[in-house]
């Protein structure tokens, strides 16, 4: 769609300069191949042919020669790749790869900043009648894909670090004694290479995602600073080309979704941190089955590492032999995360529909388009799911939207939005499947004006069922999360 209103310009405008990325490596992989140090295949610990492990073969001279060869290998990767490896994920690698994946992008024109501000300002006025939360937007900007990458990286670090740290800690702490003796001299090198592996996968995923996102909250997370509403004109222009709706309506619709998200995250003070905390809870539940490690280490031939340093890639690939197992703690955390994302998305959907339904004829069609878009996901979201073990998309948006609709129908805007006052007042997964009970509680008050009383009641009910916390170790005054064990039928989609 070439004639975009509100000052948005198509990607082939003559008054724009193209910032070219590195086209010599279109896959964005500085190491060659499609999955360097990857987790999607390969052999076991030191796989490949070789004799039984013999620690006596590791004399100091051999280790020195090996590290010399490894130093040469790392130096060949380039200064930009070898740095930034202090943490569990090499974010310098991730950033460099993502920039290469983004490649050519269109700089933001001043008219697009103005157009974005105008669209959000209009949508924000209409939202005033649809929600009890006042506007949370203090500034509206337009971003390029690279700006989205740079501004959102801190949030991705908060999501990735807990999982990567727990995986590394679990792997190192559970090595059998013989394997630990072998790995000891190289554990630092393996940690660095593992960080590069995570960085590679994250960079490839974020690079693709940066070209797809339409707003700063498009993936359900608040990736912009508080109070900042963001539109990405280049992605919006491409998105509009595939739709039959007028471009002007598309832009205002997306602006309304962004403004509604900003209102919610601004005025529900616990929500932003709650999302990150739930990911950390998921990470703490990670455990790895090491039952096959003895057989895997039996085939290690140290001479192979000396003659071919690339064999260390096979050591990293060995993590496929020790897949994280799904624990009850992880299952509960994943259920809470998916439910929370669905509630956010469903609330935004209902608020935007109420605000725009009589003003924008294509609101219904665009709402369904966004539902399908979130439900199907894309290669970038799948890559992140493979890396972290979580898919950042809700699976019950339709049910959550219906619950919020019925809540408003049964009460009023203030009562519906008042549910966000405390996390323990929110509907759970069972409520999404059967909202009648939640509506009854909402109509009856049921201590909704006293979050701690409601929390104590929930704990007492769970104790009666034998599923609640031990009264000797639980203090509801210090609890800031649901004691519900989460969705019983949800399971992680993707592995680390």
C-alpha positions in Angstrom: 0.0 0.0 0.0 1.9 3.0 -1.3 -0.3 5.9 -0.2 -0.1 5.7 3.5 -1.7 8.5 5.6 -0.5 10.3 8.7 2.8 10.9 7.0 3.9 7.3 6.9 5.9 6.5 3.9 6.5 3.3 2.0 9.9 1.6 1.9 10.7 2.8 -1.6 10.5 6.6 -1.0 13.1 8.5 -2.9 14.0 10.9 -0.1 15.3 8.1 2.1 18.8 6.7 2.3 19.3 3.0 2.9 21.5 1.9 5.7 23.0 -1.4 4.4 23.8 -4.3 6.7 26.3 -7.0 5.9 25.0 -8.8 2.8 28.0 -11.1 2.5 26.5 -13.3 5.2 22.7 -13.2 4.7 22.1 -15.8 7.4 23.7 -13.5 10.0 26.0 -16.3 11.2 29.7 -15.3 11.6 30.8 -18.8 12.2 29.4 -20.3 9.0 26.6 -22.8 8.8 23.1 -22.4 10.0 23.4 -23.3 13.7 26.9 -22.8 15.1 27.4 -24.4 18.5 23.7 -25.1 18.2 21.4 -27.2 20.3 19.5 -28.7 17.5 21.4 -31.8 16.8 24.9 -33.2 16.9 26.5 -36.0 18.8 26.9 -36.7 22.4 29.6 -35.4 24.8 32.7 -35.4 22.5 30.7 -37.7 20.2 32.3 -39.3 17.1 34.6 -42.2 17.1 37.3 -42.6 19.7 38.6 -44.7 22.5 37.5 -44.8 26.1 38.3 -41.7 28.1 41.8 -41.9 29.6 42.6 -38.9 31.9 46.3 -39.9 31.7 46.4 -38.6 28.2 45.9 -35.0 29.4 49.4 -34.0 30.2 50.2 -30.2 30.6 51.9 -30.0 27.3 48.9 -31.3 25.5 46.5 -28.9 27.3 48.8 -26.0 26.5 48.8 -26.9 22.8 45.0 -27.2 22.8 44.5 -23.8 24.4 47.0 -22.3 21.9 44.9 -23.7 19.0 41.7 -22.5 20.7 43.2 -19.0 21.0 43.9 -19.0 17.3 40.3 -20.2 16.6 38.8 -17.4 18.7 41.1 -14.8 17.1 39.8 -15.7 13.7 36.2 -15.0 14.7 36.9 -11.3 14.9 37.2 -8.9 17.8 33.4 -8.2 17.8 32.6 -11.8 18.3 35.0 -12.7 21.0 34.0 -10.0 23.5 31.0 -9.7 25.7 31.3 -13.2 27.0 31.3 -12.6 30.8 27.7 -13.6 31.4 25.7 -16.7 30.5 24.7 -15.2 27.1 27.1 -13.3 24.9 25.0 -10.2 24.1 27.7 -8.7 21.9 27.4 -11.7 19.6 23.6 -11.4 19.8 23.6 -7.7 18.9 26.0 -8.1 16.0 24.1 -11.0 14.6 20.8 -9.2 15.0 22.1 -6.2 13.1 23.3 -8.4 10.3 19.9 -10.1 10.2 18.1 -6.7 10.0 20.4 -5.7 7.1 19.1 -2.7 5.2 16.5 -0.5 7.0 14.8 2.7 6.4 15.6 5.7 8.6 12.8 7.5 10.4 11.6 10.7 8.9 10.4 13.6 11.0 7.0 13.4 9.4 6.7 9.8 10.7 7.5 10.9 14.3 4.7 13.5 13.9 2.4 11.0 12.3 2.9 8.5 15.1 2.2 11.1 17.7 -1.0 12.2 16.0 -2.3 8.6 15.6 -1.6 7.8 19.3 -3.0 11.1 20.5 -6.3 10.4 18.6 -6.5 6.9 19.8 -5.8 7.9 23.4 -8.7 10.3 23.4 -11.1 7.5 22.3 -9.7 5.1 24.9 -10.8 7.5 27.7 -14.3 6.2 27.3 -13.3 2.5 27.3 -11.2 2.2 30.4 -10.9 3.5 33.9 -7.1 3.9 33.6 -6.0 7.4 32.4 -3.6 7.8 29.6 -0.1 6.6 30.4 1.6 8.0 27.3 4.1 10.8 28.0 5.8 10.6 24.6 5.3 8.9 21.2 8.1 8.0 18.9 8.7 6.1 15.7 11.5 3.5 15.7 13.6 1.7 13.1 14.2 -2.0 13.6 17.7 -1.2 14.9 16.3 1.2 17.5 13.8 -1.5 18.6 16.7 -3.9 19.0 18.8 -1.5 21.1 16.0 -0.3 23.3 14.6 -3.7 24.0 17.9 -5.5 24.7 17.8 -4.9 28.5 14.4 -6.6 28.7 15.6 -9.6 26.7 18.6 -9.9 29.0 16.2 -10.1 32.0 14.4 -12.9 30.2 17.3 -14.9 29.0 19.8 -14.6 31.9 17.9 -16.6 34.5 17.3 -19.5 32.1 20.9 -19.6 30.7 22.4 -19.2 34.2 20.3 -22.1 35.6 21.2 -24.3 32.7 24.9 -23.6 33.1 24.8 -24.1 36.8 22.8 -27.3 36.6 25.1 -28.7 33.9 28.3 -28.0 35.9 27.0 -29.1 39.3 25.8 -32.4 38.0 28.8 -33.7 36.0 30.0 -37.1 37.2 33.4 -37.0 38.9 35.2 -38.4 35.9 33.7 -36.0 33.5 34.3 -33.1 35.9 38.0 -34.0 36.1 38.1 -33.9 32.3 36.2 -30.7 31.9 37.9 -28.8 34.7 40.7 -27.3 32.7 38.3 -26.2 30.0 35.2 -25.2 31.9 35.9 -21.5 31.4 36.3 -22.0 27.7 33.2 -24.1 27.5 31.2 -21.5 29.4 32.4 -18.8 26.9 31.4 -21.0 24.0 28.1 -21.8 25.5 27.5 -18.0 25.9 28.3 -17.6 22.3 25.9 -20.3 21.4 23.0 -18.7 23.3 24.0 -15.3 21.8 23.9 -16.7 18.3 20.4 -18.1 18.7 19.1 -15.0 20.4 20.7 -12.7 17.8 19.2 -14.6 14.9 15.7 -14.6 16.6 15.8 -10.9 17.6 17.1 -9.8 14.2 14.1 -11.4 12.5 11.7 -10.2 15.1 12.9 -6.6 14.8 11.7 -6.6 11.2 8.3 -7.9 12.1 7.1 -6.0 15.2 4.6 -3.2 14.7 4.8 -1.5 18.1 6.8 -1.8 21.3 4.3 -4.0 23.0 3.6 -6.3 19.9 5.0 -9.4 21.6 3.0 -8.7 24.8 6.0 -7.3 26.8 6.7 -3.7 27.6 9.9 -3.2 25.7 10.0 0.6 25.6 10.7 2.8 28.6 7.7 3.5 30.8 5.3 6.0 29.3 6.7 5.8 25.8 4.4 4.7 23.0 6.2 3.4 19.9 5.2 2.6 16.3 7.5 1.1 13.7 6.5 2.7 10.4 8.5 0.4 8.0 6.9 -2.8 9.5 3.5 -1.2 9.6 3.7 -0.3 5.9 4.5 -3.9 5.0 1.8 -5.2 7.3 -0.7 -2.9 5.6 0.2 -4.1 2.1 -1.2 -7.5 2.8 -4.6 -6.3 4.1 -7.7 -5.0 2.4 -8.5 -2.5 5.1 -7.6 1.2 4.6 -4.1 2.1 5.8 -5.4 5.0 7.9 -7.6 2.7 9.9 -4.8 0.2 10.3 -2.5 2.8 11.8 -5.0 4.2 14.2 -5.9 0.7 15.3 -2.3 -0.2 16.0 -1.8 3.1 17.8 -4.8 2.3 20.0 -3.4 -1.1 20.9 -0.1 0.5 21.8 -1.7 3.2 23.9 -3.9 0.7 25.7 -0.9 -1.5 26.6 0.9 1.6 27.9 -2.0 2.5 30.1 -2.1 -0.9 31.6 1.6 -1.2 32.2 1.8 2.3 33.6 -1.1 2.1 36.1 -0.7 -1.6 37.1 2.6 -1.1 38.9 3.3 -4.8 39.6 2.6 -6.1 36.1 5.9 -5.3 34.3 8.1 -7.0 37.0 5.6 -9.9 37.4 6.3 -11.0 33.8 10.0 -11.2 34.4 9.6 -12.8 37.8 7.5 -15.6 36.3 10.3 -16.3 33.8 12.7 -16.5 36.7 10.4 -18.9 38.4 10.4 -21.0 35.3 14.2 -21.0 35.2 14.5 -22.1 38.8 12.5 -25.3 38.0 15.0 -26.4 35.3 16.6 -29.8 35.8 18.5 -32.0 33.5 18.6 -35.8 33.2 22.3 -36.8 33.2 21.6 -40.6 33.0 23.3 -40.9 29.7 26.5 -38.9 30.4 28.5 -42.0 31.5 28.0 -43.7 28.1 28.6 -40.4 26.3 32.0 -39.7 27.9 33.2 -43.2 27.3 33.8 -42.3 23.7 36.0 -39.3 24.2 39.4 -39.3 22.5 41.4 -36.3 23.7 43.6 -36.6 20.7 40.7 -35.5 18.6 40.5 -32.2 20.5 44.2 -31.6 19.8 44.0 -32.3 16.1 40.7 -30.6 15.5 39.6 -27.8 17.9 36.2 -27.8 16.2 35.5 -30.9 18.1 34.7 -28.6 21.0 31.5 -27.8 19.1 30.5 -31.3 19.6 30.9 -30.8 23.3 28.6 -27.9 23.2 26.2 -29.9 21.0 26.2 -32.5 23.7 23.5 -30.5 25.5 21.0 -32.2 23.2 21.9 -35.4 25.1 20.8 -33.8 28.4 17.5 -32.1 27.5 15.9 -30.2 30.4 13.0 -32.1 31.9 9.7 -30.6 32.5 9.2 -30.2 36.3 5.9 -29.4 38.1 7.4 -26.0 39.1 8.2 -25.2 35.4 4.7 -26.3 34.4 3.1 -24.1 37.0 5.2 -21.1 36.0 4.5 -21.6 32.3 0.8 -21.8 33.0 1.0 -18.5 35.0 2.9 -16.8 32.2 0.6 -17.9 29.4 -2.5 -16.9 31.4 -1.1 -13.5 32.3 -0.2 -12.8 28.7 -3.6 -13.9 27.6 -5.3 -11.6 30.2 -3.2 -8.7 29.0 -4.0 -9.3 25.4 -7.7 -10.0 26.0 -8.1 -6.8 28.0 -6.4 -4.7 25.4 -8.5 -6.3 22.7 -11.8 -5.5 24.6 -10.7 -1.9 25.4 -9.7 -1.2 21.8 -12.8 -2.7 20.4 -15.0 -0.6 22.7 -13.0 2.5 21.9 -12.9 2.1 18.1 -15.8 -0.1 17.3 -18.2 2.7 16.3 -15.4 4.8 14.8 -13.2 2.5 12.8 -15.3 0.1 10.5 -12.5 -2.4 10.1 -11.9 -2.9 13.9 -13.4 -6.3 13.9 -11.5 -7.6 10.9 -8.2 -6.1 12.3 -8.8 -7.7 15.7 -9.2 -11.1 14.1 -6.0 -10.5 12.1 -4.0 -9.7 15.2 -5.4 -12.8 16.9 -4.3 -15.1 14.1 -0.9 -13.3 13.9 -0.2 -13.9 17.6 -1.6 -17.5 17.5 0.5 -18.6 14.6 3.8 -17.0 15.7 6.8 -16.7 13.4 10.3 -18.0 13.0 11.7 -15.4 15.5 9.3 -16.4 18.2 10.0 -20.1 17.5 13.8 -19.4 17.8 13.3 -17.7 21.2 11.1 -20.6 22.3 14.0 -23.0 21.4 16.5 -20.9 23.3 14.6 -20.1 26.5 11.9 -22.9 26.4 9.1 -20.4 26.4 6.8 -19.1 23.7 5.9 -15.4 24.3 2.4 -15.7 23.0 -0.8 -16.5 24.8 -2.8 -19.5 23.8 -6.2 -18.4 25.3 -6.6 -14.9 24.0 -10.1 -15.6 22.7 -11.2 -17.0 26.1 -9.6 -14.0 28.0 -11.3 -11.5 25.7 -14.6 -13.1 26.3 -14.1 -13.1 30.0 -13.3 -9.4 30.1 -16.4 -8.8 27.8 -18.6 -10.6 30.2 -17.1 -8.9 33.2 -18.0 -5.5 31.8 -21.4 -6.7 30.7 -22.1 -7.9 34.3 -20.6 -4.9 36.1 -19.0 -1.7 34.9 -15.7 -0.3 33.6 -14.4 0.6 37.1 -15.1 -2.8 38.5 -13.6 -4.7 35.6 -10.4 -2.6 35.7 -10.3 -2.8 39.4 -9.4 -6.5 39.1 -5.9 -5.4 38.1 -5.4 -3.9 41.6 -3.6 -7.0 42.8 -2.2 -10.1 41.0 -4.2 -12.5 43.3 -7.4 -10.9 42.1 -6.9 -11.9 38.5 -8.7 -14.8 36.8 -6.7 -18.0 36.5 -6.7 -20.6 33.7 -9.7 -22.3 35.0 -11.6 -19.0 34.9 -10.7 -18.6 31.3 -12.2 -21.9 30.5 -15.3 -21.3 32.6 -15.7 -17.6 33.4 -19.1 -18.0 35.2 -17.4 -18.5 38.6 -15.2 -15.5 38.2 -18.2 -13.3 37.2 -20.1 -14.6 40.3 -17.1 -13.6 42.5 -17.0 -10.2 40.8 -20.7 -9.6 41.3 -20.5 -10.7 44.9 -17.5 -8.6 45.8 -15.9 -11.6 47.5 -13.2 -9.6 49.2 -12.1 -8.0 45.9 -11.6 -4.7 47.9 -9.2 -6.5 50.3 -6.5 -8.4 48.3 -4.9 -9.9 51.5 -8.2 -11.2 52.7 -8.8 -12.8 49.3 -5.2 -14.3 49.4 -5.7 -15.8 52.8 -9.0 -17.3 51.7 -7.3 -18.8 48.6 -4.5 -20.3 50.8 -7.1 -21.8 53.2 -9.0 -23.4 50.4 -5.9 -24.9 48.9 -4.8 -26.3 52.3 -8.2 -27.9 52.6 -7.7 -29.6 49.3 -4.1 -30.6 50.3 -2.5 -28.5 47.6 -1.6 -25.4 49.4 1.6 -24.3 51.1 2.7 -25.6 54.6 1.2 -23.3 57.2 4.4 -23.5 59.1 6.5 -22.1 56.2 4.0 -19.9 54.5 3.2 -16.3 55.4 0.5 -14.7 53.3 1.7 -11.2 54.3 4.9 -11.9 52.4 3.4 -13.5 49.4 3.2 -11.6 46.1 2.1 -14.2 43.8 -0.7 -16.8 43.3 -0.4 -20.0 45.3 -2.2 -21.7 42.5 0.0 -24.5 41.0 -0.9 -23.2 37.5 -2.5 -24.7 34.5 -2.5 -28.5 34.7 -2.8 -29.0 31.0 -0.1 -26.6 29.8 3.4 -27.7 29.0 6.5 -25.9 27.8 6.6 -25.6 24.0 10.2 -25.9 22.9 13.3 -26.8 24.8 16.5 -25.0 25.7 
